[in-house]
Amino acid sequence: MSRKSLAVFGADGKLGTDLVELLSYEQDVEVKTFIENECDITNKKELEFALNESTYTHVINCAAYTDVDGCEENEQKAFQVNAEGPKYLAEICLKNKIHLTHISTDYVFEGLKDEPYLEHEETFPLSVYGKSKLAGEGHVKAIGGKGLIIRTAWLYGKNGKNSLDTFLNKLELGSTIKIIDDQFGCPSYSMDIANAIIQLSLSEKSGVFHVVNSGSCSWYQFIKKAAEYLNYDQSKIVPISYKDLNRKAERPKSTILSMIKLERTLPEPLRSWEKGLYQYLLEINKAV
């Protein structure tokens, strides 16, 4: 296998950190990491300088503005980070014949379907966040065979902000928590997602792939399962409607992502969200 030189943008985030950790175990792969204060992806000159200083074969872009409600108040920033940044990366990667992997989201869908969404189905984002991420997808699609788009969902992991940990800490203290029971998706353990991304990226796949842990649930079911694994009092978890929270950004009701394409591509399917969750709880020394 020829040696690969790979740049990871957003390397200090939830997914980026796990990617860098797993890439360290790959043979014949050299990794360079970039975080926001080292290279601003909304600045094309900075990107050109960063990517021209070495002969990169691959770029993985995890940099994003992911505050869904914050995007509603900062639309310009959302499109700069989530759309213009990927556009600049796509242009530079196309020019230099670099394979680009870009991370996107389930929020590009409207969420009115009961069945899982396939990669090619019509997109209709409800929020500024979803619209900006879809715009970023378009720029990566435009470079054809050198562009790979990974849509993932409900990402949690041991690095960065994690609402799952917040809820579990409250339960551990005996507090009552209110959790949405009418929004459905695919909880995804960041280490599992990172592993699949590496396989797809290094084998230079292109197009759109949905990458999530298999199965689906509501947020309420997700938190309840975590509480069950930890023997926490599940009666302290109260189901509520999404509308009760009165958030700035509209969320899709159901963004269950089909895994058919990924399962046909990888040698092994991703484990279920329940198994991914249990592994995560072991990693953070909560489960035994």
Secondary structure, 3 states (H helix, E strand, C coil): CCCEEEEEECCCCHHHHHHHHHHCCCCCEEEEEECCCCCCCCCHHHHHHHHHCCCCCEEEECCCCCCHHHHHHCHHHHHHHHHHHHHHHHHHHHHHCCEEEEEEEHHHCCCCCCCCECCCCCCCCCCHHHHHHHHHHHHHHCCHHHEEEEEECCEECCCCCCHHHHHHHHHHCCCCEEEECCCEECCEEHHHHHHHHHHHHHCCCCEEEECCCECCEEHHHHHHHHHHHCCCCHHHEEEECHHHHCCCCCCCCECCECCHHHHHHCCCCCCEHHHHHHHHHHHCCCCC
